[in-house]
Amino acid sequence: MSIKFEGFEYSEKFRCWEGDLKVKCSEGLFGQTELALKSMMDSQEPLTEANYHALCYVRDHFDEIYETILKTLFEWQTTGQEFEVFDKETYNFDPIVFESAEEIHPFLGKPVLEIVPDYEKEGQSYFCINFFKDCLLSIEHGLTALCHKNEVIDIEASETISMLELLCHFEKDCSLWKKDFWRVRFQLKDDIYREIEAGRKMWIGKK
């Protein structure tokens, strides 16, 4: 029996899954309690149980996931990450320091959910919350937060495929991935591809 999820359908035209998920969101941030979250999965295969469970989790916990992403971005500042905001009038990037996680919200633009097929842990697929349109913190590449349940595995101005490739350099078995890989990336910086063993130990621990 094929697995179905209301509002999430396969598009023959684009050869991928897409739809709008009705999710709970913070009224203080979004001005409403429910959001139509644009969602997609780049796959021609039928939905799996792991995909379905990820969709259910995001539907039921989006407000918590979004709050975790904001808190993670706010933590970037403690690692020395310097934020710049694009000024649409002057076409300049102006430095900015955020005083709270909530202050970051207006600069992210509308979130998009991407279910990541073939990457799963504990019976649930990984997923990304992507910020592309109107993301003033990264207008060229946008921001991608790779998550599992309510944990941010990594967050970067990068496409999903590039993020997954980097994580697989450190650990091919995605069931072992842990949160906060971004801390490893900030620590290693230019040595990120030369210090695989040290980075893996920092992120996951000993084999």
N, C-alpha and C positions, 0 to 999 in steps of 0.2 A: 504494500500500500504506500502510495506517495505521501510525503510529509508536506503539509500546507501551513502557511502562516498568513493570517488575515492582513491584507494590504501590501503583501510582499509577493510579487509575481515575477515569473520569468518573461523577459522581453525577447521575442524572436528577432526583432529589428536590431537591437544592440547586443544580443547574445550574452546577457548578464541578468542578474536578479536586481529588481529595484522596487521602490515603493515608499510610502510615508508611514512611519510608526507614530502612533499617538502615545506620547510619553509624558510623565509627570515632570514638571520643572518648577524652579523657584520663582514665585511671583515677584519677589523682591528684585530679582535679576532680569527676568524676561517680561514682567508686567502682566503675566498670565500664569495659570497653574497647569496648563496643558500645551504641548508643542507638537506640531507635525514635523517630525524629524525625518528629513530626506535620508533614505537608506539604500545601500546597494551591496552586491557581492559579485565580484568579477569571476564568474564560473558558469559553465554550461551544464554542469552536473546537477542532478536533483538535490534538493535540500536534504542534509543529513540531520540526525538527531542532535549532533553537536552544534550545527548551525542554528537549529530551532531553539535550543536551550540558550544560546547567546542572544538571540532576538528577544526571547522572553525576559532574560535578565535585564537587558537594556530598557525594554518597555517598562519594567517594574521598578528599576533603580536608576533611571537616567539622572535624576536630581542629585543623587549621592555621587555618581560617577563624575558628573560635571563639577561638583564641588571639589572632588579629589584632584581633578585636572587643574583647577584654579590654584589650589594649595600647592601643587607640584610646581607650577610655573612661578609662584611666589617664592618658593624655596630656591629657584634658580639664582636669585639675587644673592643668596648666602654663599654660593659657590663662585661668585665673581662674574656671573653672567650680567652683561650690560644690555638693557633693553633700549631700543630706539623705536619711535613711533613715526609712521609716515604721515606727513602733513599734505593733504590733498591740494591745498591752496598754493603752497610754496614748492611742492615736490621735493622737500627736504626730509631727512630723517633726524628727528630731534630726540636727544637722550631723555629718558624718563625713569624715575624711581618710584615704584609702587609702595604705598604704605599699608596695603591690605590685599588679600587675595581677590576680594570682590572688585577692587579697582581695575583689575585686568579685564574683566568681562566685556566692557564696551569696545575694546580694541580687537577682539577675536573674530567678530563676524559670525555668521550663522553656521552652526555645527552640522556635519554630515556623518552619518554612521556607515562604516564599511565593515562587513563581516569578512574575516580572513579565512578562506577555505584551506583545508589541509593542515592547519595549525590548531591544535587543541590540547587541552589539559583538563583532567578530571571530568571528561564527558562534555566539555563546553568549548566552543571555538573561541579563539582570540578575536578581538575586534578593534577597530580604530575609530576614534572620533577625530575627524579631519576638519580643519579650518582653512578654507581656501578663499572664498569670496569675502571681500572686505576685511581680511585679516590685516590690520594695520601694523602688526608686529613683524610680519613676514609676507610682504606683498608678492614676492617672486615665487617662493616655494610653498607658502602656507605653513601651517603647523600640523603635525600628525602625532596623536597620542595613541600608542599601542597599549591596549588594556586586556586584562583577564579579570572578569568580575569587577570588583571595585579597586583593583590594583593597577597603577600605571607602570607598565613594564619599561617603556621608554617614551620619550617625547622629544621631537626634533623638527627643525625646518627641513623636511625631507619627504619623499614619497614613500609609501608603504613598502614597496618592493626593496628599496635601498636599505630601509631600516631592518627588514627581515634578513637580508643578506649579511648585514653587519652582525646581527645577533647570532646568526648561524656560524659565523667565523669563531665565535666564542663557545657556543654550545649548539650542536646540531639537533639534539633532542629537546624539542620545545616544551615537553612536559616538565623539564627541569628549570625552565626560565623563572626568574624571580623579579620582583618589582625593582624599580630605581636603577636600571642600567644606565640612565643618564648621568648618574653620579660617577660611574666608572669612566664614561666618555669625557667628562669634564676633568677628571683627575689625570687621565692619560694624554689627552689632547692630541698632539701630533704623533705620539707614539702608539696610537690606538691599534694600528695593524702590526706593530712590532712586539707588543707586549700582550699577546693573546693569553698565555698561561697565567701571567700575573693578573690580567683583567678578569679572567674567568674566576680566579680564586677570590678576588674582591667582590664579584657579583654573586657567584653561586657557592663557592667554597671548594674544598678539595674533592677530587674525583673518588 
